[in-house]
């Protein structure tokens, strides 16, 4: 203190001195511009490293998820927690069925198929089954292709006014004949795969169940027994689909050679 007083008395400016602290971070006292003492110092803290030359990515807020470790699915997860994925594949549909004429039905029956897809459908991947107590009462493999928005008529081989004068694309005699229904419903089902693989537990990709009551528990495309979509037809009439859904009607005038857009 005596030295400071002496220095001031002679008009000298004191030399700043380095201040040592116990803090491991080095700090240096800085003389203020007013000469009233050292300015406060600011210390900095190093952020944790995230890897050489990289920056930590922001948190994922999109709700997407990686592949499922068990199934390999790459579907995404929506905000409500439900997992979504690609839409189911498009398949052909049953569009119209004639199973009864006045007299013997043999070789008069037919099924019209419709392709609602954007791409050509190969019917070699599909088969028909009908019944009865089960779809295994009668089965047959299919063949040929259907253009987008097109139809294919399978059955025959007889063509007359009684069954709508059909022009067949694929001639198959349904043997045994399609069932004529009644109080106990019958059905025609379209299956993915070979006819030999259809059994009592097979689920059709599409089906029309017709009659009064599905007492046999025939399965629909949902995998459960469903109520008939339409009643039974009279002689020389057909069952005709009216929408892409489950809406069917009894058509008094069969239309085997038409292909309306559903």
C-alpha positions in Angstrom: 0.0 0.0 0.0 2.9 2.3 0.8 4.4 1.7 -2.6 1.0 2.5 -4.2 0.7 5.8 -2.3 4.2 6.7 -3.2 3.6 6.0 -6.9 0.5 8.1 -7.0 2.3 10.9 -5.2 4.9 10.9 -8.0 2.2 10.8 -10.7 2.9 7.3 -11.9 0.3 4.8 -13.2 0.3 1.4 -11.4 1.1 -1.6 -13.6 -1.7 -4.3 -13.7 -0.8 -7.4 -12.0 -1.9 -10.9 -12.9 -4.4 -12.4 -10.4 -4.1 -16.1 -9.6 -7.1 -18.0 -8.5 -7.9 -21.6 -7.6 -10.2 -21.9 -10.6 -8.6 -24.2 -13.1 -9.8 -22.1 -16.0 -7.2 -19.3 -16.5 -8.6 -15.8 -16.1 -6.8 -12.5 -16.4 -7.8 -9.3 -14.7 -8.4 -6.6 -17.3 -8.0 -3.0 -16.3 -11.1 -0.9 -16.8 -11.0 2.2 -18.9 -11.7 4.3 -15.9 -8.8 2.8 -13.9 -11.2 1.8 -11.1 -10.3 -1.8 -11.1 -10.4 -5.0 -13.1 -13.4 -5.8 -15.3 -15.4 -9.0 -14.6 -14.3 -11.9 -16.8 -16.5 -14.4 -18.8 -15.8 -18.1 -18.8 -16.8 -20.4 -21.6 -17.7 -24.1 -21.5 -16.9 -26.5 -24.3 -19.9 -28.3 -25.8 -19.7 -32.1 -25.8 -18.2 -33.5 -29.0 -20.6 -35.4 -31.4 -17.9 -37.0 -33.6 -15.1 -35.6 -35.6 -16.2 -33.0 -38.1 -20.0 -33.7 -37.6 -22.9 -32.0 -36.0 -25.5 -33.9 -34.0 -28.6 -34.5 -36.2 -31.9 -32.9 -35.0 -34.4 -35.1 -33.3 -36.8 -37.0 -35.6 -40.3 -35.5 -35.3 -41.8 -36.9 -38.4 -43.1 -40.1 -36.7 -41.4 -42.4 -39.2 -40.0 -45.7 -38.0 -37.4 -48.1 -39.3 -37.9 -51.6 -40.5 -39.6 -53.9 -38.0 -36.9 -56.3 -36.6 -39.3 -59.2 -36.9 -41.1 -58.6 -40.1 -38.8 -56.3 -42.0 -41.7 -53.9 -42.6 -40.8 -50.4 -43.5 -44.2 -48.9 -42.8 -44.4 -45.6 -41.1 -46.1 -44.8 -37.7 -48.8 -42.1 -37.7 -49.3 -39.6 -34.9 -51.9 -41.8 -33.3 -49.5 -44.7 -33.0 -51.0 -46.9 -35.8 -48.5 -48.5 -38.2 -49.3 -47.9 -41.8 -47.8 -49.6 -44.9 -48.2 -50.1 -48.6 -51.8 -50.6 -49.8 -52.9 -54.1 -50.5 -52.4 -55.4 -54.0 -55.2 -54.8 -56.6 -57.0 -58.0 -57.6 -59.7 -58.9 -60.1 -63.4 -59.0 -59.0 -66.5 -61.1 -59.8 -68.8 -58.9 -61.9 -71.6 -61.1 -63.0 -72.7 -64.8 -62.5 -75.3 -66.8 -64.3 -76.0 -70.1 -62.6 -79.5 -71.1 -63.7 -81.4 -71.5 -66.9 -84.7 -73.1 -67.7 -83.9 -76.8 -67.9 -80.5 -78.3 -67.5 -77.8 -75.8 -66.5 -74.9 -77.9 -67.8 -72.6 -75.8 -70.1 -74.9 -72.8 -69.9 -73.3 -71.3 -66.7 -70.8 -68.5 -66.8 -68.9 -66.0 -64.7 -67.8 -62.5 -65.8 -64.6 -61.2 -64.2 -63.6 -57.5 -64.0 -60.2 -55.9 -63.7 -60.4 -52.7 -61.6 -56.6 -52.3 -61.5 -54.3 -49.9 -63.3 -52.3 -52.8 -64.6 -53.0 -56.0 -66.6 -54.1 -58.9 -64.5 -52.7 -62.5 -65.1 -55.5 -64.9 -64.2 -52.9 -67.7 -64.1 -52.5 -66.6 -60.5 -56.2 -67.2 -59.6 -58.8 -69.9 -59.4 -62.6 -70.3 -58.8 -64.3 -72.3 -56.1 -68.0 -72.7 -55.5 -70.5 -74.4 -53.1 -72.3 -75.6 -51.2 -71.2 -76.2 -47.7 -67.7 -75.1 -48.8 -66.0 -73.5 -51.8 -64.5 -76.9 -52.5 -67.8 -78.3 -53.9 -66.3 -77.4 -57.3 -63.0 -75.7 -58.2 -61.2 -74.8 -61.4 -58.0 -73.0 -62.4 -58.1 -69.9 -64.5 -55.9 -68.6 -67.4 -55.6 -65.6 -69.6 -55.2 -61.9 -68.9 -57.5 -59.0 -68.4 -56.6 -55.4 -69.4 -57.1 -52.5 -67.0 -60.9 -51.8 -66.8 -61.6 -54.9 -68.9 -63.6 -58.1 -68.4 -63.2 -61.8 -69.2 -66.0 -64.2 -69.6 -65.4 -67.8 -68.4 -67.9 -70.7 -68.7 -69.9 -72.4 -71.4 -69.5 -73.7 -73.9 -73.2 -73.3 -74.8 -74.4 -69.9 -76.0 -78.1 -69.2 -76.5 -80.8 -66.6 -75.7 -81.6 -68.3 -72.4 -78.1 -67.5 -71.0 -77.6 -64.1 -72.7 -75.9 -65.2 -75.9 -72.4 -65.2 -74.3 -69.2 -64.9 -76.2 -66.7 -66.8 -74.1 -63.1 -65.7 -73.6 -62.2 -68.9 -71.6 -64.3 -72.0 -72.1 -64.7 -74.1 -69.0 -67.5 -76.4 -68.2 -68.2 -75.9 -64.5 -68.3 -79.5 -63.2 -70.1 -80.0 -61.0 -72.5 -77.2 -61.8 -72.7 -74.0 -59.9 -75.2 -74.3 -57.0 -78.8 -72.9 -57.5 -79.2 -71.6 -53.9 -82.5 -71.2 -52.0 -83.1 -70.9 -48.2 -79.5 -72.0 -47.6 -77.2 -69.6 -49.5 -74.5 -70.8 -52.0 -71.5 -68.9 -53.3 -68.9 -68.4 -56.0 -65.4 -67.3 -54.8 -62.3 -66.1 -56.5 -59.1 -67.3 -54.9 -55.5 -66.4 -55.3 -53.5 -69.5 -56.0 -54.2 -72.9 -57.6 -57.5 -74.7 -57.4 -55.9 -77.7 -55.7 -54.9 -75.4 -52.8 -58.4 -74.4 -52.0 -59.8 -76.0 -48.8 -62.5 -75.3 -46.2 -60.4 -72.6 -44.5 -59.3 -70.7 -47.7 -60.3 -67.1 -47.8 -61.4 -65.8 -51.2 -60.1 -62.4 -52.5 -63.7 -61.8 -53.7 -67.0 -63.7 -53.4 -70.7 -63.4 -54.1 -72.9 -65.2 -51.5 -76.5 -65.5 -52.8 -79.6 -66.9 -51.2 -81.6 -66.4 -48.1 -79.2 -67.2 -45.2 -75.6 -68.1 -45.0 -76.2 -71.1 -42.8 -73.1 -72.8 -44.0 -70.9 -70.0 -42.8 -69.2 -69.4 -46.2 -66.4 -66.9 -45.9 -66.2 -63.5 -47.5 -63.1 -61.7 -48.5 -62.8 -60.3 -44.9 -62.1 -63.9 -43.7 -65.4 -64.1 -41.8 -68.8 -65.5 -42.6 -71.0 -62.7 -44.0 -74.7 -62.4 -44.9 -75.6 -63.0 -48.5 -75.1 -59.9 -50.7 -78.0 -60.8 -53.0 -81.0 -63.2 -53.2 -81.3 -66.1 -55.5 -82.1 -65.5 -59.2 -84.8 -67.0 -61.3 -84.3 -69.0 -64.5 -82.4 -67.1 -67.3 -81.4 -64.3 -64.9 -78.0 -63.4 -63.5 -76.4 -61.9 -60.4 -74.7 -58.6 -61.3 -72.3 -56.4 -59.3 -73.3 -52.7 -59.3 -70.3 -51.2 -57.4 -66.7 -52.0 -56.4 -68.1 -52.7 -53.0 -70.5 -55.5 -51.9 -73.5 -54.2 -53.8 -75.2 -56.8 -56.1 -78.5 -57.1 -57.8 -80.6 -59.8 -59.7 -80.5 -58.8 -63.3 -83.6 -59.9 -65.3 -81.6 -59.5 -68.5 -78.0 -61.0 -68.3 -75.2 -58.9 -69.8 -72.3 -61.4 -70.4 -70.8 -59.4 -73.3 -70.9 -55.9 -71.6 -68.2 -54.5 -69.3 -69.4 -51.4 -67.5 -66.9 -49.5 -65.4 -67.6 -50.1 -61.7 
